[in-house]
Amino acid sequence: MNIFEEKSKRSYNRKAEIYEDTFDGKFTKNYKKKLMAKVSVRDGNSVLDVACGNGKFLKMLSKIADIYGFGIDISENMIKCAKKMNPTMNFHVAGCDKVPFEGETMDIVTVCAAFHHFPDINSFAREMHRVLKKDGVIYIAEVYLPYLFRVICNPFVKYSRAGDVKFYAPVEIMDCFSKVGFKIDNMSIEGMVQIVSMRKV
């Protein structure tokens, strides 16, 4: 586990039980809402939420389709909360690039306001290509900052106590996944929310 993962683990372990009332919990509500509007999910789909936190987004998805829900998070306290919220779903403590699931088992992967925490996005992209079925889709809802703000913020964001690594432009996210065999489905920006969906080909 590297320094960014250690920071994330400590930070989210502390706030797990009260996450919905924290700044992070309130900030990510808008990301969850906008991501919900983009995800195309059907009954019987296997859905993996990476950096699932307390399991709230999977709970939201389960209200619109009868899904098989799976989640991973670096924080064991968050995973405990996720299991309480979704007792029939499958949750594991794991980093984003070491997913404890068989290859080609997931129809959908979601990441909500967490991509900027991932220490190695290239390893993550390869791992998502492994676990997704052919034609499976990954949806990433991520913080969007204009170019100048990224230039100013990124040299300092790595010192965050919450384990932030870098804020990405949409093209950086899409290029990362294109290199390992994904086709871009859609990209949108609304305020500080960018959502990219990519399909395994």
Secondary structure, DSSP 8 states (H G I E B T S, - for coil): --HHHHHHHHHHHHHGGGGGGSHHHHHHHHHHHHHHHH----TT-EEEEET-TTSHHHHHHHTTS--EEEEEES-HHHHHHHHHH-TTSEEEE--TTS--S-TT-EEEEEEES-GGG-S-HHHHHHHHHHHEEEEEEEEEEEE---HHHHHHHHHHHTT-TT-------HHHHHHHHHTTTEEEEEEEEETTEEEEEEEE-
